[in-house]
């Protein structure tokens, strides 16, 4: 299982004092009745995307400048977030339904990779020049886990975010599959391909929140407290950008406003 980080990332970050890592409260869905949390069908996710105005391959709006594919996504970033130096990457949040349960495809990265080694992630990677987010996400999924792009229907998107060291702007593309796919993991990049029911993500004991202080990601006001989310599912610990994307997906699907 990937280890939990013990210090903030980023240039000039001070060593993290474990005494300042605080365990957060209960999950935002803790008070929902069991029937709201299981089963969660794929149709429920698609309806939630539609209700949130998050259907389609990317946010609506013209690019910031010609040839700037991430342009529409940048409108959704918080004030002061860096955009010029961060390279854009796209990930595929691939969903399929089995036995009435929506399931999401995840990977554990190879320990031989240069960055984020051994961590759980979505299939994805850096966008090539002239590529849009959905094209990059589908290409990377084919390269990493052998997923046929023709088997994926791009249905929506989730909010862009930065990796913990603010070096990559991550664009999450949501794709629907007709059923359980067959995977062929690229051993140079992927150690394991697995899937998790969305209901398991919001099940008892799966989610944990911590607050790290200080943490200086892209703050314009200096070090600030930062909430970090974790999911323990399928024998894996999920954290970082992947957990943040899953957290939004869970809130969206359950009808809980983001930020509550």
N, C-alpha and C positions, 0 to 999 in steps of 0.2 A: 504494500500500500504506500503511495507517495506520502512523504512526511509532511506534516504541517509546518509552514514557514514560521520562523521565530524572530524575524526582524523585517522591518519595512524595506521595500526595494526602492531604488532610485538614486541618482547621483548625489553624493554627499550625505546620504542618510546616516543618522546616528545608530549605533547598535541598539536593538530593540530590547527594552526592559520588560521581561515577562510579567513583572508585577503590575504593569500598566495595560496588560491585556485583560479586558473585562468580558465576561460571558453575558451575552444579551438575554433578552426575555424570551417568552414562548414564540413559536412561529406565528406569523400573521393569520394563518388559517386554523389555529389551535381550537378556536371556539366554533368552527363550522361543524354541523352534524355529519356523521359518517356517510350518509347518503349523498352529501355534496362532494365528498372526497373520493368516493369509489362507488361504481366505476366512473372513469372519465373516458368518454368516447372521443374518437377523432372528430366527429361532427361538432362536439362541444367546443373543441379548440378552434375549429374553423369559424364557428359562429362568434366566438370571442374575438378573433382577429377582425372579423367584419364589424362588430360592434365598436371596436377600438379604432377603426379607420386604418388598420394595418394590413389590408389585403394588397396583393400585387408584389412585384419583384423588388420594389424600393419605395421609400417615401416619395410623395408627389412633390414636384417643384423643379424648376430648371437648375442645372448645375451652376456652381458659383462662377465658373469660367469655362470656355470651350475645352472639351476633352477632360474635364474634371469629373470623373464618374462618381466619386464619393460626395460630390457637391450637395445633392439633396439631403444626404444624411447629416451633413454638418449643421444644418439648421436646427437639429434636435440636440446639439451638444450644449452643456451648461456654459454660461458666460466665462470667459477667461481660459477655456480649454485650448490646448495647443492644436493647431491643424497643419502648420507648414512642415514641421520636422517629423511628424509621426507618419510612418508608412501605413497604407491601408491594407487590411487583410479581410477576407470574407470567410465565414464559416457556414456550413449547412446544418440546420436543425431539422434533421430528417425524421418524419413521424410516420408510423403505420399503425393499423389497428389489428389486434389479435384477441379473440375471445371477448370482444366488446371493450377492450382496453386500448387506449392510445399509448404507444410506446415510442421512445426517443432513442436514436442511435448515438452511441458515444464510442470513443476510442481511448486507449491508454498509449501514450506516446513512447517510442523506443527510448531506452536509456542512452543510446548512442547519439541522439540528436544534440545539437549545439545548445538549444534553448528549451526551457520547459520540459526537460527530459523526465520521463516516467510519470508525467502528469496526465490526468484525464482531460480530454478535450473533444470538441466537435471536429469532424473532418473539415479541413480548411487550410488556408495559407495566404501568402501575399498575392495581391492582384497584379497581373501583368499589365503593361502599358496598353491602354485602349480597351481593357476588359472591364465589364461591369461586375457588380457584386454577385449576382446570380450566376453569371458565366464562370467566375473564378471559383465560387463555392462548388459548383457541379464538376468543374475540372479537377479540383483538388480531391473531391470525394471519389472520383474515378481513379485517380492516381494512388490514393492512400488505401482505399478499402474495396476497389473494384466495382463501385456502384455505377450502373449504367445511367448516364444522364437522361436517357429517354424514358427511364422508369420513374423519374421524379417530376412531379407537377409543382412548380413554384407557386405557393399560395399566399405568402405574406412575408413580413419582416418583423424583427424586434429592434429595440433601440440600440444605436451604436454606443460603444463604450471603449475605454482604453484598457490595455493591459496594465498591471500594477505599476510598472516602471514608465508608463505613458509613452512607450516606444512604438506601439502599434495601435491604430484605430481599427477596431473590430466591427464588421458589418454583418449581423446575423440574418441569414436568409432562411425562411421556413419552407420546407418542401414536404409534400405528401406522397407516400408510396402506396401502391395498390394492395400490398400485402407484405409479409415478411420476405425481405430480399436475401439473396445469398451474397456473402462477402468473401473477398480474397484480399487479406491484409498484405500490404507492402511491408516486408520485414525491415526495410531500411528506415521506415518512419513509424510503423505501428506495431506495438507489442500485443495488443488485444483489441478486438472489436466486440462490443456487447450492446445490449439494449435494456432499457428500464421503463417500466410502466409509470406514467405520470402520477398515478395514484400512489405508487411507492415513494415518490419524491416527497409527497405531502403526508405520508404515513407517520405513525408514532415513532419517534426516535431517529428519524432520518435527517432532520435539519438542525443546524446549530448556528448561532450568530455570535461573533466576537467583535469587540471594538478595540482597534489599535490606536494608540495615542502616544507620541505624535506620529503622523504620517503625512508626507508632503507630496502627493501625486502631482496634479496639475493645479494645485491651489494658487491663487493669486494673492493670498493673505498669509502665507507661511504655513507651518505645520498645523495640521488639524486632525481631529479624530476621524476615523474611517471605519465604517462597518464592513466586516468581512463575513461572507456566508459560506457554509460548508454543508454538503450532503454526503451521508454515508450510505451507499447503496451498492448492491451487486458485488460486495467485497471490495469496493473502491472508495477512496475519499476524493470528493470533487470539491474544488475551491477555485479561487481566482475568477477570471473572466467567464469560465464555463459555468461556475455556480451562479454568477450574477445573471447570466442569460437564462439559466433554468429557473432562477428566482422570479424573473419577470414573466416567464412562460407560465409558471404556477399561479402567480397573482392574476394574470390576464385570464387564464382558463377558469379560475374560481370566482372571477368577478370582484376581486379585491382591488381597490384603487392603488396604483403604485405610489409609494410614499407613506401608506398607512402602516 
